[in-house]
Amino acid sequence: LIKEKLKPTGKEIAIVGAGPAGLTAAYYLVRLGHAVTVYDAFPEAGGVVRFGIPQYRLPKSVLQKEVRFIKKLGVNFLFNQRLGQNLSFETLKNDYDAVYLAIGAWKDIDLNIPGEKAKGVFAGTNLLKELALGKMPKLGEHVVIIGGGNVAIDAARSLWRMGKQVTVVYRREKGDMPANGAEIVESEAEKINYHFLAAPNEILTDTKGKVRALKVEVMSGGSIDTSGRRRPVSTGKFEEILCDSVVLAVGERVESGHLSQQGLAATKDGRLIVDPFNFRTSNPKIYAGGDAVTGPSTAAEAMGMA
């Protein structure tokens, strides 16, 4: 494949983000003869497949082999480069013929309930990042995870492997969880606890400001809403789930505020707006793809778009 590279075009392309979308774009662009430089905020390549998806689901050796091959093709990587901090958007626009934004969707959505800033409350993606870097967050022994998506289940299964007692709290019913079905089945086999139809109301703390429980409102299944799922309806009944740590994993969004200030069109929830046929942003020199455009999706979809 290295011999199949086309002749140099003289074009230089910058890719921001070394996740599934960024790596895929780099692979195809370098083979077309372009000079490609990939910038990433992390110390290693991989994005969500390196710092989000746990090792037991995706062995890092597989990713490392792919990255080594992309480097062999001639792609240049620059790490610890964060857009809007030590990486200038203006410089990228001026120094390259085109820029591909593959920044992912890493910003955890707040729950906006009392106690959210208490000691012992963690953000789901941050927790997975810390674990991927080999760091051990200062969690208690009884952890409640709020959410029903893949980040919630990945966090739950990772913490269970560390000997923690884990309870996943979700405001809808089991069949409504957006996480992969196989992951849910395997987590149940691991005896991870689930608390369905429970809407987080408040994170309760002790006199030192540390988490002591999660107060939830018991919900009942109502009529089918636009998502095709039963709408959770308030019952006015409350319960307390004792815990010493809470992980918030109710969803992620694109952190594109800096890019919006640079004049790139984005949706209200931060996703970059692109032409559906050529993936150009509102600036004809700038392209975007992956979760930065779709919001949180799968690695395969990001790679397909790239």
ABEGO torsion letter per residue (X at the ends): XAAABBBBAGBBBBBBEABAAAAAAAAAAAAAGBBBBBBBABABBGEAAAAABBAAABBAAAAAAAAAAAAAAGBBBBBGBBBGBABBAAAAAAABABBBBBAEBABBBBAGBBGAABBGBBBAAAAAAAAAAGBBBBBBABBBBBEABAAAAAAAAAAAAAGBBBBBBBABBAAABABBAAAAAAAAAAGBBBBBGBBBABBBBBAAGBBABBBBBBBBBBBBBAAGBBBBBBAGBBBBBBBABBBBBAEBBBBAAAAAAAGBBBBAAGBBBBBAAAGBBABAABBBBEAAAAEBBBAAAAAAAX
